[in-house]
Amino acid sequence: MLRRSELAIAGIVDESNDTKTFRLTAPESGLPQFQPGQFYALEVPGPDGAWIRRSYSVASSPLERRWLDFTIKKVEGGAATTALFERLRPGDRLRATGPFGEFVLDAARPAIFVTGGVGVTPILSMLRYLDATSSALPVCLLYANRTGADVLFEEELRAMAARRANFEFHFSLTRATEADRARWRGRSGRFDAATIQQICRGMSDRVAYLCGPIPMMEESGKALLSLGLAAKDIRTEAFVGVSPTFGG
Ligand SMILES: Cc1cc2nc3c(=O)[nH]c(=O)nc-3n(C[C@H](O)[C@H](O)[C@H](O)COP(=O)(O)OP(=O)(O)OC[C@H]3O[C@@H](n4cnc5c(N)ncnc54)[C@H](O)[C@@H]3O)c2cc1C
């Protein structure tokens, strides 16, 4: 049910050089309920006292009832992210309205997740939910980042995959550095149509969840359609611009 909540910042965690997790609690009202993959309209106090309203996907599992985690990437010159990164401190208040969105997990159907950068947040909520419920659902995660330093939650995702026999994952770096080349245990390059067709062959009965740059979602969605996934089973979420649809 849609509702407006007063939230307080309980902690701020550095995830990479430009991304932080804001851990929010609900001191008065209790945490709002949501489905894995949904987002809230957060209102952040701006420098002039006006509230700045932006959408953020919840990164934590809905089964975590102590707090909501939002993992947020700084946008240069961005109004909300400048306030969040440079002015807000633990104890400060935010407002949240929601939950919104139909980019939600179908926990009864095997899944393919294709994501890039901070687009992993709604998918992380889904994966954390599946992990917390010890789900045996087969999942395949394709997660692209520019460099190794940009990969969010790498250790947690590798640990999840190690715990679950039916969790297949493929990390890829599109602009690997020298340091990455020395240690990286994943792929290189974009998840282009040929790579997706190779990795996801035989997964045509699955639901696909795409969240990342629009060209990535368009290319991967078309590749999945060519493998036989139903258009209605390809779900998308865009952080900037309009989510592509595939005729479903
Ligand atoms: C459903 C939904 C869920 C989202 N979830 C998350 C999330 O979990 N984590 C997260 O970090 N962000 C998320 N976003 C993006 C978020 O809502 C903001 O757009 C983003 O944080 C920038 O806000 P800002 O006020 O700092 O920048 P603004 O002041 O709005 O924008 C400043 C400039 O940056 C450009 N810009 C805006 N957003 C981006 C961007 N993401 N990348 C590059 N340029 C941009 C604008 O066009 C503008 O030119 C989500 C967006 C949607 C629609």
The ligand as an SDF file (V2000), in Angstrom:
LIG
                    3D

 53 58  0  0  0  0  0  0  0  0999 V2000
   12.7640    3.7960  -10.8390 C   0  0  0  0  0  0  0  0  0  0  0  0
   14.1040    4.4650  -10.5590 C   0  0  0  0  0  0  0  0  0  0  0  0
   14.9600    3.8790   -9.6340 C   0  0  0  0  0  0  0  0  0  0  0  0
   16.2170    4.4410   -9.3890 C   0  0  0  0  0  0  0  0  0  0  0  0
   17.0500    3.8470   -8.4960 N   0  0  0  0  0  0  0  0  0  0  0  0
   18.2840    4.3490   -8.2970 C   0  0  0  0  0  0  0  0  0  0  0  0
   19.2070    3.6860   -7.4240 C   0  0  0  0  0  0  0  0  0  0  0  0
   18.8820    2.6660   -6.8020 O   0  0  0  0  0  0  0  0  0  0  0  0
   20.4320    4.2290   -7.2790 N   0  0  0  0  0  0  0  0  0  0  0  0
   20.8150    5.3840   -7.9540 C   0  0  0  0  0  0  0  0  0  0  0  0
   21.9640    5.8220   -7.7870 O   0  0  0  0  0  0  0  0  0  0  0  0
   19.9550    6.0240   -8.7740 N   0  0  0  0  0  0  0  0  0  0  0  0
   18.7080    5.5530   -8.9570 C   0  0  0  0  0  0  0  0  0  0  0  0
   17.8420    6.2170   -9.7790 N   0  0  0  0  0  0  0  0  0  0  0  0
   18.2670    7.5270  -10.3640 C   0  0  0  0  0  0  0  0  0  0  0  0
   17.8450    8.6760   -9.4070 C   0  0  0  0  0  0  0  0  0  0  0  0
   16.4320    8.7840   -9.3780 O   0  0  0  0  0  0  0  0  0  0  0  0
   18.3760   10.0450   -9.8380 C   0  0  0  0  0  0  0  0  0  0  0  0
   18.0200   10.3000  -11.1800 O   0  0  0  0  0  0  0  0  0  0  0  0
   19.8840   10.2070   -9.7000 C   0  0  0  0  0  0  0  0  0  0  0  0
   20.3110    9.9070   -8.3620 O   0  0  0  0  0  0  0  0  0  0  0  0
   20.3320   11.6410  -10.0530 C   0  0  0  0  0  0  0  0  0  0  0  0
   19.6420   12.5600   -9.2480 O   0  0  0  0  0  0  0  0  0  0  0  0
   20.2640   14.0090   -8.9370 P   0  0  0  0  0  0  0  0  0  0  0  0
   19.1930   14.8420   -8.3340 O   0  0  0  0  0  0  0  0  0  0  0  0
   21.5470   13.8810   -8.1990 O   0  0  0  0  0  0  0  0  0  0  0  0
   20.6080   14.5560  -10.3970 O   0  0  0  0  0  0  0  0  0  0  0  0
   19.7350   15.6480  -11.2220 P   0  0  0  0  0  0  0  0  0  0  0  0
   19.8730   16.9890  -10.5630 O   0  0  0  0  0  0  0  0  0  0  0  0
   18.3560   15.0860  -11.4090 O   0  0  0  0  0  0  0  0  0  0  0  0
   20.4610   15.5940  -12.6070 O   0  0  0  0  0  0  0  0  0  0  0  0
   21.6890   16.3000  -12.8800 C   0  0  0  0  0  0  0  0  0  0  0  0
   22.1550   15.9750  -14.2830 C   0  0  0  0  0  0  0  0  0  0  0  0
   22.5640   14.5940  -14.3650 O   0  0  0  0  0  0  0  0  0  0  0  0
   21.7940   13.8790  -15.3390 C   0  0  0  0  0  0  0  0  0  0  0  0
   21.4680   12.5770  -14.6980 N   0  0  0  0  0  0  0  0  0  0  0  0
   20.4440   12.3190  -13.8670 C   0  0  0  0  0  0  0  0  0  0  0  0
   20.4980   11.0580  -13.4460 N   0  0  0  0  0  0  0  0  0  0  0  0
   21.5870   10.5140  -14.0040 C   0  0  0  0  0  0  0  0  0  0  0  0
   22.1690    9.2280  -13.9220 C   0  0  0  0  0  0  0  0  0  0  0  0
   21.6380    8.2230  -13.1680 N   0  0  0  0  0  0  0  0  0  0  0  0
   23.3040    9.0180  -14.6430 N   0  0  0  0  0  0  0  0  0  0  0  0
   23.8640    9.9990  -15.3830 C   0  0  0  0  0  0  0  0  0  0  0  0
   23.3380   11.2370  -15.4940 N   0  0  0  0  0  0  0  0  0  0  0  0
   22.2100   11.4780  -14.8120 C   0  0  0  0  0  0  0  0  0  0  0  0
   20.5470   14.7130  -15.5730 C   0  0  0  0  0  0  0  0  0  0  0  0
   20.0570   14.5110  -16.8860 O   0  0  0  0  0  0  0  0  0  0  0  0
   21.0590   16.1250  -15.3430 C   0  0  0  0  0  0  0  0  0  0  0  0
   21.6870   16.5830  -16.5090 O   0  0  0  0  0  0  0  0  0  0  0  0
   16.6010    5.6470  -10.0620 C   0  0  0  0  0  0  0  0  0  0  0  0
   15.7140    6.2340  -10.9740 C   0  0  0  0  0  0  0  0  0  0  0  0
   14.4950    5.6410  -11.2260 C   0  0  0  0  0  0  0  0  0  0  0  0
   13.5540    6.3060  -12.2410 C   0  0  0  0  0  0  0  0  0  0  0  0
  1  2  1  0
  2  3  1  0
  2 52  2  0
  3  4  2  0
  4  5  1  0
  4 50  1  0
  5  6  2  0
  6  7  1  0
  6 13  1  0
  7  8  2  0
  7  9  1  0
  9 10  1  0
 10 11  2  0
 10 12  1  0
 12 13  2  0
 13 14  1  0
 14 15  1  0
 14 50  1  0
 15 16  1  0
 16 17  1  0
 16 18  1  0
 18 19  1  0
 18 20  1  0
 20 21  1  0
 20 22  1  0
 22 23  1  0
 23 24  1  0
 24 25  2  0
 24 26  1  0
 24 27  1  0
 27 28  1  0
 28 29  2  0
 28 30  1  0
 28 31  1  0
 31 32  1  0
 32 33  1  0
 33 34  1  0
 33 48  1  0
 34 35  1  0
 35 36  1  0
 35 46  1  0
 36 37  1  0
 36 45  1  0
 37 38  2  0
 38 39  1  0
 39 40  1  0
 39 45  2  0
 40 41  1  0
 40 42  2  0
 42 43  1  0
 43 44  2  0
 44 45  1  0
 46 47  1  0
 46 48  1  0
 48 49  1  0
 50 51  2  0
 51 52  1  0
 52 53  1  0
M  END
$$$$
